[in-house]
């Protein structure tokens, strides 16, 4: 739901195929729980800083205030017509 990942060609209404995991690499598209809210974004970490990056220039990166838990890594997308 939403358009924060449109530049990654993931659009509102698409079906996402995800693999459950608690770890991710830089640049992976993840489903994460950030401070009690679920979201899907690019995952990045540098040193002790962790953030989620949208694939839409109109949205800002998300830096967790309390916690960020990786729930799954996106492995594919199906477009529903």
For each residue, the residues with C-beta under 8 A, 3 or more apart:
1: 12
2: 5 12
3: 6 11 12 56
4: 39 40 41 54 55 56 59
5: 2 8 10 11 29 40 41 54 55 56
6: 3 9 10 11 55 56
7: 55 56 57
8: 5 29 42 55
9: 6 77
10: 5 6 14 16 29 40 55 74 77
11: 3 5 6 14 79
12: 1 2 3
13: 80
14: 10 11 77 78 79 80
15: 77 78 79 80
16: 10 31 40 74 76 77 78
17: 74 75 76 77 78
18: 31 72 73 74 75
19: 72 73 75
20: 71 72
21: 24 70 72 73
22: 69 70 71
23: 70
24: 21 28 30 43 70 73
25: 28 43
26: 43 44 45
27: 42 43 44
28: 24 25 42 43 73 74
29: 5 8 10 40 41 42 43 73 74
30: 24 40 41 42 43 52 70 71 72 73 74
31: 16 18 38 39 40 70 71 72 73 74
32: 38 39 40 41 43 52 68 69 70 71
33: 36 37 38 67 68 69 71
34: 37 38 39 52 62 64 67 68 69
35: 64 65 66 67 68
36: 33
37: 33 34
38: 31 32 33 34 71
39: 4 31 32 34 52 62
40: 4 5 10 16 29 30 31 32 74
41: 4 5 29 30 32 52 53 54 55 62
42: 8 27 28 29 30 52 53 54 55
43: 24 25 26 27 28 29 30 32 50 52 53 70
44: 26 27 50 51 52 53
45: 26 49 50 51
46: 49
47:
48:
49: 45 46 63
50: 43 44 45 63 64 68
51: 44 45 61 62 63 64
52: 30 32 34 39 41 42 43 44 61 62 68
53: 41 42 43 44 61 62
54: 4 5 41 42 59 60 61 62
55: 4 5 6 7 8 10 41 42
56: 3 4 5 6 7 59
57: 7
58:
59: 4 54 56
60: 54
61: 51 52 53 54
62: 34 39 41 51 52 53 54
63: 49 50 51
64: 34 35 50 51 67 68
65: 35
66: 35
67: 33 34 35 64
68: 32 33 34 35 50 52 64
69: 22 32 33 34
70: 21 22 23 24 30 31 32 43 73
71: 20 22 30 31 32 33 38
72: 18 19 20 21 30 31
73: 18 19 21 24 28 29 30 31 70
74: 10 16 17 18 28 29 30 31 40 77
75: 17 18 19
76: 16 17
77: 9 10 14 15 16 17 74
78: 14 15 16 17
79: 11 14 15
80: 13 14 15
81:
